[in-house]
């Protein structure tokens, strides 16, 4: 009888009206919470084509130097959900990436646009980011943290470059900020989803003996100072006990039109990665003991003009016996290394003893369109031979609306044939042989935020 009365009461008009009112209040509370009201969904489509023709690399399968055409064309769809913070403290983000193959050549893989499934170009789908996030506003200190899979941009020793998706890493991250100062700390478990793959891969590193190590964990971070005229970033990272990296990046706004910059990067082997072999030829490696890279830059926005001039000079020190060492831009395999230097180009200028000069001129046609040209030239010596190489290219960037942008670039380069390590020049009777390159790129991006 009690149960029957309770059921009748629950279905009575009075009870239903009160319940509906309470439900409405609960829904309003949820909607008004920052967790929901500050949430956003951004949809992005990227159409990307990249092309590079080279003739400087030795084909191991065909045992000869041949022209290699790396051509890849793909379309992506990306959805990024970013929640607000529950109670101002806890939230989560999720990102989906989908890539569709539109075209590819035999040597497509180096363009990092399409998934390389045992030599076959394919599209892919993946949840590239999925992490919980926390925020503590302890005025004047602000702490942000992440746990899960996330992307990194100029954080610690890692960065990202856009393809149809971005590299993502699994681990923990915190940023503690106070005024112009901030501190980044990261612990990564060695797992990575590459920007051109749906798979979970393992970071790896080739030590001073050329022995490959799978990476179990990476500890990295940095101290950042960011004021209006001066920006200074110091970062450090260590992969297990086989590799270490230091970096210092600076920018100073000398005047309202002139900005100066400089970088110093350092690589060395950890205690378990040092070179122990006495045979100078044994083991494929980037350098014997350590490697340095230096760069200085200047940007000049010409007053009362639509022109901007950028220039830079770089130098690399990376000794290697019986060959030419290099400062590898991505020293840890399957990752994107932090490297903000003018030496980053279609073919990088990071060989031992290499001095490189870069010049770029950009012209702002109107608020939507910019066009320009850039060139690089470098020299270094090997076995009595003076090697000279460089490139010249044109670029444009068009942003007709807030959501749409189109970038185009292309250029030619002159280099030299290389040994199997892709760094040391191939000499014939003490002389190198010229090799050329041709590159092109087009990216169309559309973003819509809800």
C-alpha positions as CSV (number, residue, x, y, z in Angstrom):
1,X,0.0,0.0,0.0
2,X,2.8,2.4,0.9
3,X,4.5,1.7,-2.4
4,X,1.3,2.3,-4.4
5,X,0.8,5.7,-2.7
6,X,4.4,6.6,-3.4
7,X,4.0,5.8,-7.1
8,X,0.7,7.7,-7.3
9,X,2.3,10.7,-5.6
10,X,5.3,10.7,-8.0
11,X,3.0,10.8,-11.0
12,X,0.7,13.5,-9.5
13,X,0.6,16.9,-11.4
14,X,2.0,18.7,-8.3
15,X,5.1,16.4,-8.0
16,X,5.7,16.6,-11.8
17,X,5.5,20.4,-11.8
18,X,8.0,20.7,-8.9
19,X,10.3,18.1,-10.5
20,X,10.2,20.0,-13.8
21,X,11.1,23.2,-12.1
22,X,14.0,21.6,-10.2
23,X,15.2,20.0,-13.5
24,X,15.0,23.4,-15.2
25,X,17.1,25.0,-12.4
26,X,19.6,22.2,-12.7
27,X,19.9,22.7,-16.5
28,X,20.3,26.4,-16.1
29,X,23.0,25.9,-13.5
30,X,24.9,23.6,-15.9
31,X,24.5,26.0,-18.8
32,X,25.7,28.9,-16.7
33,X,28.8,27.1,-15.4
34,X,32.1,28.1,-16.9
35,X,32.7,24.4,-17.9
36,X,29.9,24.7,-20.5
37,X,29.7,28.4,-21.2
38,X,33.5,28.7,-21.9
39,X,33.6,25.5,-24.0
40,X,34.2,25.8,-27.7
41,X,34.4,23.6,-30.8
42,X,36.7,24.6,-33.7
43,X,36.3,22.9,-37.1
44,X,39.2,23.1,-39.5
45,X,39.8,21.8,-43.0
46,X,43.3,21.9,-44.6
47,X,44.1,21.1,-48.2
48,X,47.9,20.6,-48.4
49,X,50.3,19.8,-51.3
50,X,54.1,19.5,-51.0
51,X,56.6,18.7,-53.7
52,X,60.4,18.2,-53.5
53,X,62.6,16.9,-56.4
54,X,66.2,16.1,-55.4
55,X,69.2,14.4,-57.0
56,X,71.7,14.5,-54.2
57,X,70.9,11.3,-52.3
58,X,72.2,7.8,-53.0
59,X,69.4,5.2,-53.5
60,X,70.4,2.1,-51.6
61,X,68.1,-0.2,-53.4
62,X,69.1,0.9,-56.9
63,X,72.7,1.6,-55.8
64,X,73.0,4.8,-57.7
65,X,72.2,8.6,-57.5
66,X,68.9,9.3,-59.0
67,X,66.3,12.0,-59.1
68,X,63.8,11.5,-56.3
69,X,60.4,13.1,-56.5
70,X,58.6,13.4,-53.2
71,X,55.1,14.5,-54.0
72,X,52.1,14.3,-51.6
73,X,48.6,15.8,-51.6
74,X,46.0,15.4,-49.0
75,X,42.9,16.9,-47.4
76,X,42.1,16.9,-43.7
77,X,39.2,17.5,-41.4
78,X,39.9,18.5,-37.8
79,X,37.7,19.0,-34.8
80,X,39.1,20.5,-31.6
81,X,36.9,20.6,-28.5
82,X,38.1,22.7,-25.6
83,X,36.0,22.7,-22.5
84,X,35.8,25.4,-19.8
85,X,36.9,24.7,-16.3
86,X,34.6,22.9,-13.8
87,X,34.7,25.0,-10.6
88,X,37.3,27.1,-12.3
89,X,39.8,24.2,-11.9
90,X,39.2,21.0,-14.0
91,X,38.5,20.5,-17.7
92,X,39.4,18.4,-20.7
93,X,40.2,18.8,-24.4
94,X,39.8,16.4,-27.4
95,X,41.0,16.7,-31.0
96,X,40.1,14.5,-33.9
97,X,42.2,14.4,-37.1
98,X,41.1,12.9,-40.4
99,X,43.4,12.7,-43.5
100,X,42.4,11.8,-47.0
101,X,44.8,10.9,-49.8
102,X,44.4,12.9,-52.9
103,X,47.7,12.1,-54.7
104,X,51.2,10.7,-54.0
105,X,54.4,9.7,-55.8
106,X,56.7,6.8,-55.0
107,X,58.8,8.8,-52.6
108,X,56.0,10.6,-50.9
109,X,56.9,9.7,-47.3
110,X,59.4,12.5,-46.6
111,X,56.6,15.2,-47.1
112,X,54.9,13.9,-43.9
113,X,51.4,14.5,-45.2
114,X,50.1,10.9,-45.8
115,X,50.3,7.7,-43.8
116,X,53.1,5.4,-45.0
117,X,51.7,1.9,-44.8
118,X,54.7,-0.2,-45.8
119,X,55.3,2.0,-48.8
120,X,51.7,2.7,-49.7
121,X,50.3,6.2,-49.2
122,X,47.0,6.2,-47.3
123,X,44.7,8.5,-45.3
124,X,44.1,8.1,-41.6
125,X,41.8,8.9,-38.7
126,X,42.8,9.4,-35.1
127,X,42.0,11.1,-31.8
128,X,45.3,13.0,-31.7
129,X,44.7,14.9,-28.4
130,X,42.8,13.8,-25.3
131,X,43.8,15.2,-22.0
132,X,42.6,16.5,-18.7
133,X,43.6,20.0,-17.7
134,X,43.7,21.9,-14.5
135,X,44.1,25.5,-13.6
136,X,44.9,27.2,-10.3
137,X,44.6,31.0,-10.2
138,X,46.6,31.9,-7.0
139,X,47.1,35.6,-7.8
140,X,49.8,36.6,-8.7
141,X,50.7,33.0,-9.6
142,X,48.8,31.1,-12.3
143,X,49.4,27.3,-12.7
144,X,48.2,25.3,-15.7
145,X,48.6,21.6,-16.2
146,X,47.8,18.7,-18.6
147,X,47.8,14.9,-18.4
148,X,47.2,12.7,-21.4
149,X,47.9,13.1,-25.1
150,X,48.7,16.6,-26.2
151,X,50.6,18.6,-28.8
152,X,53.6,20.9,-28.0
153,X,54.7,24.1,-29.6
154,X,58.1,25.6,-28.6
155,X,57.9,23.9,-25.2
156,X,61.0,22.3,-23.8
157,X,63.0,20.6,-26.5
158,X,60.0,20.0,-28.7
159,X,57.8,21.9,-31.2
160,X,55.3,21.2,-34.0
161,X,54.9,22.0,-37.7
162,X,51.5,21.8,-39.4
163,X,50.7,19.0,-41.7
164,X,47.2,17.3,-41.9
165,X,47.7,16.7,-38.2
166,X,50.2,17.5,-35.5
167,X,52.6,15.3,-33.5
168,X,51.2,14.5,-30.1
169,X,52.9,13.1,-27.0
170,X,51.7,11.2,-23.9
171,X,52.7,12.5,-20.5
172,X,52.3,15.4,-18.0
173,X,52.9,19.1,-18.4
174,X,52.7,22.1,-16.1
175,X,53.2,25.8,-16.7
176,X,53.7,28.2,-13.7
177,X,53.5,31.9,-14.6
178,X,54.0,35.0,-12.5
179,X,54.2,38.4,-14.3
180,X,56.7,38.3,-17.2
181,X,58.2,34.9,-15.9
182,X,57.0,31.4,-16.5
183,X,58.3,27.8,-15.9
184,X,57.5,24.8,-18.1
185,X,58.0,21.3,-16.8
186,X,57.2,18.1,-18.8
187,X,57.5,14.4,-18.3
188,X,56.8,12.3,-21.5
189,X,56.7,8.5,-21.5
190,X,58.4,8.0,-24.9
191,X,55.2,7.4,-26.8
192,X,54.3,9.6,-29.8
193,X,51.6,9.8,-32.5
194,X,53.4,11.3,-35.6
195,X,51.8,14.0,-37.6
196,X,51.4,11.6,-40.6
197,X,50.3,8.4,-38.8
198,X,47.4,7.1,-36.8
199,X,49.7,4.7,-34.9
200,X,51.3,5.0,-31.5
201,X,55.1,4.8,-32.1
202,X,58.1,5.0,-29.8
203,X,60.7,7.7,-29.7
204,X,64.2,6.6,-30.5
205,X,67.8,7.9,-30.6
206,X,71.0,6.8,-32.3
207,X,73.9,7.2,-29.9
208,X,77.6,8.0,-30.5
209,X,78.2,4.4,-31.7
210,X,75.3,4.5,-34.1
211,X,73.3,2.1,-31.9
212,X,69.6,2.8,-31.8
213,X,67.9,3.1,-28.4
214,X,64.1,3.1,-27.9
215,X,63.3,6.0,-25.5
216,X,61.6,5.1,-22.2
217,X,61.0,8.7,-21.0
218,X,62.0,12.3,-21.7
219,X,62.2,15.0,-19.0
220,X,62.3,18.6,-20.4
221,X,61.3,22.1,-19.6
222,X,62.3,25.7,-19.7
223,X,62.4,29.1,-18.1
224,X,60.7,31.9,-20.1
225,X,60.9,35.7,-19.7
226,X,58.5,37.6,-21.9
227,X,58.3,41.4,-21.7
228,X,57.4,43.9,-24.4
229,X,61.0,44.8,-25.5
230,X,62.8,41.6,-24.5
231,X,62.0,37.9,-24.8
232,X,64.4,35.2,-23.4
233,X,63.7,31.4,-23.4
234,X,66.1,28.9,-21.9
235,X,65.2,25.2,-22.2
236,X,66.7,21.8,-21.3
237,X,65.8,18.2,-22.1
238,X,67.1,14.7,-21.5
239,X,66.0,11.4,-23.2
240,X,66.8,8.6,-20.8
241,X,70.5,8.8,-20.2
242,X,71.5,8.7,-23.9
243,X,70.9,12.3,-25.1
244,X,70.9,15.9,-23.7
245,X,70.0,19.2,-25.2
246,X,70.3,22.9,-24.1
247,X,68.8,25.9,-25.8
248,X,68.7,29.7,-25.5
249,X,66.5,31.9,-27.7
250,X,66.3,35.7,-27.4
251,X,64.5,38.5,-29.1
252,X,64.9,42.2,-28.5
253,X,62.8,45.0,-30.0
254,X,65.5,47.6,-30.6
255,X,63.0,50.2,-32.0
256,X,59.4,50.1,-33.1
257,X,60.7,48.9,-36.5
258,X,63.8,46.8,-35.7
259,X,63.9,43.4,-33.8
260,X,67.1,41.5,-33.1
261,X,67.3,37.8,-32.3
262,X,69.7,35.1,-31.4
263,X,69.8,31.4,-30.6
264,X,72.4,29.0,-29.2
265,X,71.6,25.2,-29.2
266,X,73.8,22.4,-27.8
267,X,73.5,18.6,-28.1
268,X,75.6,16.0,-26.4
269,X,75.4,12.3,-25.5
270,X,74.4,11.1,-22.0
271,X,76.5,8.7,-20.0
272,X,74.9,5.7,-21.8
273,X,75.1,7.3,-25.3
274,X,78.7,8.4,-25.5
275,X,81.0,7.1,-28.3
276,X,83.2,4.2,-27.2
277,X,84.2,2.6,-30.6
278,X,87.7,3.4,-31.9
279,X,86.9,2.6,-35.5
280,X,86.1,6.1,-36.9
281,X,83.9,4.7,-39.7
282,X,81.7,2.4,-37.5
283,X,78.2,3.5,-36.6
284,X,76.0,6.1,-38.3
285,X,75.9,9.1,-36.0
286,X,75.4,12.9,-36.2
287,X,78.6,13.9,-34.3
288,X,81.3,12.3,-32.2
289,X,81.1,14.2,-28.9
290,X,78.8,17.2,-29.0
291,X,77.3,19.7,-31.4
292,X,76.6,23.5,-31.3
293,X,74.5,25.7,-33.5
294,X,74.5,29.5,-33.4
295,X,72.2,32.0,-35.2
296,X,71.7,35.8,-35.2
297,X,68.7,37.4,-36.9
298,X,67.3,40.9,-37.7
299,X,63.9,42.0,-38.8
300,X,63.3,45.5,-40.2
301,X,59.9,46.9,-40.9
302,X,60.7,49.8,-43.2
303,X,58.9,52.9,-41.9
304,X,56.1,54.3,-44.0
305,X,56.5,51.3,-46.3
306,X,54.9,48.0,-47.1
307,X,58.3,46.2,-47.0
308,X,59.7,44.0,-44.2
309,X,63.3,42.7,-44.5
310,X,64.5,39.7,-42.5
311,X,68.1,38.5,-42.4
312,X,70.2,36.0,-40.5
313,X,73.6,34.3,-40.2
314,X,74.2,30.8,-38.7
315,X,77.2,28.7,-37.8
316,X,77.4,25.0,-36.8
317,X,80.1,23.0,-34.9
318,X,79.6,19.2,-35.0
319,X,82.9,17.3,-35.3
320,X,82.8,13.8,-36.7
321,X,85.8,11.6,-37.7
322,X,86.0,10.6,-41.4
323,X,82.9,12.5,-42.3
324,X,80.9,15.7,-41.9
325,X,78.9,15.9,-38.7
326,X,75.6,17.8,-38.3
327,X,73.4,19.4,-35.7
328,X,70.3,17.4,-36.3
329,X,67.1,19.5,-36.2
330,X,65.1,16.4,-35.0
331,X,67.6,14.4,-33.0
332,X,65.1,12.2,-31.3
333,X,63.4,10.0,-33.9
334,X,59.6,10.4,-34.5
335,X,59.6,13.8,-32.8
336,X,59.8,17.5,-34.0
337,X,62.7,19.2,-32.4
338,X,62.7,22.9,-31.3
339,X,64.8,24.7,-33.8
340,X,64.0,28.4,-34.5
341,X,66.9,29.2,-36.8
342,X,67.2,30.5,-40.4
343,X,69.1,27.3,-41.2
344,X,65.7,25.5,-41.2
345,X,65.0,25.3,-44.9
346,X,64.1,22.8,-47.7
347,X,67.5,21.3,-47.1
348,X,68.9,22.3,-43.7
349,X,72.2,24.2,-43.3
350,X,73.5,22.5,-40.2
351,X,76.8,20.7,-41.2
352,X,80.0,21.0,-39.2
353,X,81.8,24.3,-40.0
354,X,78.9,25.5,-42.2
355,X,78.3,29.2,-42.3
356,X,75.0,30.3,-43.8
357,X,73.5,33.6,-44.7
358,X,69.7,34.1,-45.2
359,X,67.8,37.0,-46.6
360,X,64.0,37.5,-47.0
361,X,62.0,40.4,-48.3
362,X,58.2,40.5,-47.9
363,X,55.8,43.1,-49.4
364,X,52.3,43.7,-48.0
365,X,50.2,44.4,-51.0
366,X,47.1,45.1,-48.9
367,X,45.6,43.9,-45.6
368,X,44.8,40.5,-47.1
369,X,47.8,39.7,-49.4
370,X,51.6,39.5,-48.8
371,X,54.2,38.3,-51.3
372,X,57.9,37.9,-51.0
373,X,61.2,36.2,-51.9
374,X,63.9,34.5,-49.8
375,X,67.3,33.1,-50.4
376,X,70.0,31.1,-48.5
377,X,73.7,30.7,-49.2
378,X,76.3,28.6,-47.3
379,X,79.9,27.3,-47.4
380,X,81.8,24.7,-45.6
381,X,85.0,22.6,-46.1
382,X,85.6,18.9,-46.3
383,X,88.8,17.0,-47.2
384,X,90.2,20.1,-48.9
385,X,87.1,20.8,-51.0
386,X,85.1,24.0,-50.4
387,X,81.4,23.2,-50.7
388,X,78.9,25.9,-51.7
389,X,75.2,25.5,-51.7
390,X,72.0,27.6,-51.5
391,X,68.5,28.1,-52.7
392,X,66.1,30.8,-53.9
393,X,62.3,30.9,-53.5
394,X,59.1,32.9,-53.8
395,X,56.1,32.9,-51.4
396,X,52.7,34.4,-50.9
397,X,50.1,34.5,-48.2
398,X,46.5,35.5,-48.8
399,X,43.9,35.8,-46.0
400,X,40.7,37.2,-47.6
401,X,38.6,36.5,-44.5
402,X,39.2,35.8,-40.8
403,X,38.5,32.1,-41.4
404,X,40.3,31.4,-44.7
405,X,44.0,31.5,-45.6
406,X,46.0,30.3,-48.6
407,X,49.8,30.1,-48.8
408,X,52.0,29.3,-51.8
409,X,55.7,28.8,-52.0
410,X,58.3,27.3,-54.3
411,X,61.9,27.5,-55.2
412,X,65.1,26.0,-56.6
413,X,68.3,24.9,-54.8
414,X,71.8,23.9,-55.7
415,X,73.6,21.4,-53.5
416,X,76.0,18.4,-53.9
417,X,75.8,14.6,-54.0
418,X,76.1,13.1,-50.5
419,X,77.3,9.8,-48.9
420,X,74.8,7.4,-47.3
421,X,74.8,9.5,-44.1
422,X,73.0,12.3,-46.1
423,X,75.5,14.8,-44.7
424,X,79.0,14.0,-46.0
425,X,79.7,15.1,-49.6
426,X,80.5,12.4,-52.1
427,X,83.9,13.2,-53.6
428,X,85.2,12.1,-57.0
429,X,89.0,12.5,-57.3
430,X,88.8,15.0,-54.4
431,X,85.9,17.0,-55.9
432,X,82.2,17.1,-55.3
433,X,79.4,16.9,-57.9
434,X,76.6,19.4,-58.2
435,X,73.0,18.4,-57.5
436,X,69.9,20.5,-57.8
437,X,66.5,20.6,-56.1
438,X,63.0,22.0,-56.9
439,X,60.3,22.5,-54.3
440,X,56.7,23.6,-54.1
441,X,54.0,23.9,-51.5
442,X,50.4,25.0,-51.3
443,X,48.2,25.1,-48.2
444,X,44.5,26.2,-48.0
445,X,43.1,26.4,-44.4
446,X,39.5,27.2,-43.3
447,X,38.6,27.4,-39.6
448,X,35.2,27.8,-38.1
449,X,34.8,28.3,-34.4
450,X,31.6,27.6,-32.4
